[in-house]
Amino acid sequence: MKKVGVLGLQGAVSEHVDRLAKLENVKPLVVKYKNEIEAVDALIIPGGESTAIGKLLADFELTSTLKSRILSGMPVWGTCAGMIILAKKLCNDERRHLEVMDIEVMRNGYGRQIDSFSTTVNLPELSANEIPLVFIRAPYVVNAAPNVKVLLRVNDKIVACRQENMLATSFHPELTEDLSFHKYFVDLIKAS
């Protein structure tokens, strides 16, 4: 049984927990403290407000613990705001958070809340069926280093990518019934 934490500081926490609970051999846990982060096999940083999540990481003194675990190989997945938290560079914000993934991200790349949208894609690497995607004030990757594998582009923008144990998506798989990305992430745990 793999223990998959969902960082429970702010954002779409319960939605990720609900999706993880539908997978075999996965025990989802909401984590907020250092000892809880140290006890999980993998971690999801959910969508929400990246500014708030970043501030709470600092206030709860979680930044160094989380960064250390990720750099030691713990699988981590950042969705939407989580992508911003993982990025080494933000092209439209001077703030930085964990700075662990070799990507440059545009915050609110698709515009404001009113510009949110959904679409479907074919991504044979993850699923034989179409995968629904929900973008809410979504970021996207402007630049990815050569060691970052681009998994998906939508309208020529990088919206899903992977670097070793790190996965980042612009969209919110936890807001759909499709489990393709959650299964893909759990497979990263098995591979590590």
N, C-alpha and C positions, 0 to 999 in steps of 0.2 A: 504494500500500500504506500503510494507516494504522497507525501504531505506537500500540498501546493498552497502557498500563502497568497492572500490578496491584501495588498497594503491598504489598511483601513483608516487612513487619515482623512480622505475626502474623495468624493466622486462615486463612480458606478461600481461600488464594492459588492453589494448583494447580488447584482446581476451576474458578475463573474462567478461568485460562489455557487449560484444556482446552476450555471452551465457546467462548472466543474463537477458538481454533485451527480451529473448525469453520465459521467465517464466511469468506466470500470477501473478499479484499483487506484482511485484518487480520493484523498481525503482533503477537502478544501478547508482552509482555516483563514480567518480574518486576523491579520497581524498588525500590531501597533508599537510593539516594544522591541528593544534590542534582543532580548533572550528569545522572543518569538521568531524574529527574523533569522536568528542563528539556528533555529530548530527545524526550519522547513527545507525541503529538497529543491524548491523552485519558488519564484515569486512573480506575481502579476502586479504591475503598477497601473492602476485603472485610469480611465478617462475622467476628467473633471476640470479643475482649474489648476494649471501648472504652477501659477504663482503661489496659490494657497498650499499646494502639495509641497513645493520646494521650501516654503517658509516653515511648514510644519516639520519637514525632515530636519531642518536646522534647529528649530525650537525643541524638538524631542531628542536631539543629538543622535540622529539615526544615520546621517549622511556617511560618516566614515565606516560604520558597520556595514551598511548596505553596499557601499562602493567596494569594500574589501571582499565581501562575499561574491559579488559579481565578477570582480577581477580574478578571484580564485576558481571561477568556473561554474558558480551556481546559475542555472538557467533563469533568465529574467525576460519578461515580456512587457513592453510598454505600449498601451493602447491610447491613442490620441494624446492627452496631456502626458501620459507615460512616455511616449516617444520623445517629447520635449525634455522630460526629466533625464532621459538617457543620453541625449545628444551632446557631443563635444562642442558643437557650435550652433548658435542661433543667429540667423542673418538679420533679424529685425528686433532683437532684444539683447541688451547688454548682460542680463542675468544669465548665470549658468548654474546647473544643479549637480548631477552626478558626474557628468563629462566622461562617460565610459565608452560610448559607441562612436565610431568614426563616421558620423553623419552630420551634415549641416541642415538645419530644419527651419522652415518658415512657419512661425506661429500664425494661427488663424489664416492659413494660406488660401483658404477658399472663401474668406470673407467673414461676415458676421453671422449671428444665429439664423437670420432670415435666409441666408444663402446655404443652409444645411440641405443635404439631399441624400437620396439612396439610389443604388443601382445594383446590378448583378453582374458577375463575371464568371468566366470559365477559367479555372486554375487547376489543370489536371494533376499537378504535383500534390495538391491537397484534397481534391474531391472529384468524383466522376460527375457530380451534379453541379448546377449553377450555384454560386455562393452569393447570398445577399450581403450588401455592404451598406452601412449607415454612417454618413459623414456629418458631424455636428461641430461647427466652427473648427473644422479639422486643419491640422498642420499637414505639411508634406515635406519630403526630403528634397532639398535643392541639390546637394552634392553628397555622394557616397564614395568613400575611399575604395580602392580596388579590392580590399579584403572584405568588403560588404557585398553580400549576394542580394541582388534586387529580385524579390519574389513577384512583385506586382506593380504595374503602372496603370493609372487611370487618367485618361486625357493627357498622356505623356508625362505625368507627374508620378514620382516614386511614392507609393502609399503603403508598401510592405517590404521589409528587408530584414536580413539576418546577418549577424556577424558572430561566428562561433556560437557561444551560449546565449547570445542576445537576439531577441526578436522585437521588432517595432512595427506597429501598424497605425496608420492615420485614422482608421475607422473603428467602429465599435461592434465587434462580433458578439459581444455579450448582450446586445440589444436585439438580436435575432434568435430564431430557434436553431439555426445552423450551428453545428459543433465542429466544423472543419478546422478552424484555426485553434480551438482549444485542444483538439486531438493532436494537431501538428505540434503544439507547444509541449504537450505531455510526452510526445515521442522524443522531444529534445532531452527530456529528463532521462528517459530510458537510454539514450545514446551517450549521455555524459557519465 
